[in-house]
């Protein structure tokens, strides 16, 4: 998970007048389109793939993301706290809860105030963007709490193809 050199400079040196903008995309099969939020105090239009093809308009909604820490467990979890939860967001969470068979995908992006394309869209500074599956959601009176982990490759079948007698008749003796 690489970050851009410009973003690394902002993290380390904090240059005057340059700041980073965090953004999240929440996707689920029950939603008609992805939810796009930024913790900036203003709306942001950013490029999703930096190839000048796909853009998203991010709506201001205060949130705090606690990024994964390096550890020996191999657990890469991101904790998200969304403040000032609106009735609209609660409705989206209810829609997602009604279809628990499909996972909630959370994509974390970072944009820099100084990195703007010719068309005026912010450039994504994480290549590729960090994608997680939401493992838990909790609602309080004032905030929504989400815990998201990297896609779990440890609990998947290997090889991905199941070798059965119907698929591979040569296995039958």
N, C-alpha and C positions, 0 to 999 in steps of 0.2 A: 504494500500500500504506500505508494510514493506521494509525497507532497511536492508542490512546485518550489523552486529555489526562492521565488519572490515571497511565498507564504512562510518559508523557513526564516527569511530575513525579518519578516514582521513579527514572528514568534520570538525570535532571539533579540532583535535590536529595537523594536518598537519605534520605527521612524516617524517623524512628525507628519501628521496629516494623512497617514495611511493606516487603515484599519481593516479587519476581516469581518465578514458577514456570514454567520452560520445559517444554513437552510436545511430543511428536512422535507422529504417526500414520503407520504404514507400511502401505500397501495394495498388493496384487498379486492377479492373477486366480487364482493357485495356492493362496492362503490362503482359509480358510473365512470369516474375519473379519479386520478390520484389527487391527494390533498397536498398542497404546497404551502409551507409556512416558513417565515424567517423571523429571527429574533431581533432584527433591526426595527427601528421605529418608523420605517418607511417601506413601501412596497418595492420589490426588487424583481427585475426580469433577468434571468440568467440562462446561459447556455447549458444544456444538459450534457452534451458530448463534445463541446468545443470544436465541432466540425461545421458550425454555423447552420445546423439543420433543425434541431429540436430546441425549443425554448420553453420556459415555464415562468409564469408570473407568481411570485411568492407574496403571500398576504402576511402583514405583520401580526405576530402572536408571540408574546413573551414566553421563552422557554430556556431551560438550562440543560445542556448536554454534558454529562460526565463521560469523557472518552475512556476507552479501554486502557488498562494499565498493562505494562509488560510484566508477566509473571511466569512461574514454572508450571502452572496448572494447564496452560494452553487455553484458558477460558478468555474469550474476547467479548465482553459484554459492555454495552453502552446503556447508561441510565439516562432517561429523559424525564424532565419535570416541566409540564406545560402549565403556566399560570393563567389566571383569568379565563378559565374555561367557559366557553359560550354554549348556549343551548344547541347551536348548530353542530359544534364539535361533539357534544354528548350524543346527538342524533346519529352522527357518523359512527361513533363507537358502538352504539346500540345496533346499528346495521351490521357491523363487523362481528359483533358477538352473536348475532342470529345465525351466522354461517361459520361455525368454529372449525369446519373441516378444511378450510383453506387458510393458509398462514397470512399474517399481516406482515408486509415487507416495509422496512424503514430504510430509507436512503439518506445518508448524511453528506452534505456538501458544504464547501467553504468557498466564498467569493471574496476577492480583494477589491477595495474601493479604487485602487489604481489600475486594475487590470480590466479594461473595458474594450470590447471589440469595436470595429468600425461602425457597426449598426447600433451601438449604444448598449449592448447586453454585457453583463458581467461574465467573466470567464471562470469556469470551474477550476479550482486549484488542486483538487485531489484526483489523481489518475490511477486507477479508476475510482469513482466515488465509493464510499464505504457503504456496503449493503448488509443489512441485518434482518433477522426474523424476530418479531416481537414475541417474547415468551410469557410476559405477564402485563396486565393493564389493571390499574386501580384508580378509582375516581374518589376524590374527596370533595368537600364543599367548594374548594377554591382552585384545585389543580387536578390534572391527570398525570399519573405516574406510569411510565412504561419502562420495561426492562427488555432489551433486545440483545440477541447473541448472534455471532457469526453463524452462517449456515452449518449445521451439524453434520460433518462428513463421517463422524465416528459411528453413527447409528444407521448407516446406509448399507445396503447389500453390496458385496463385492464378489464377483464382478456384477455390474449393473444388470446384466442379462441373466435371467434364470435359465439354467440348462435343464429342460424337461424332456420327457420322452416324446411328447407331441411336437415340440419345436425341433428337436434333434432326434429323429428316429434311430439313428445309429447307436444311441445309448442303450437301447433295449437289447438284451441278449437272451 
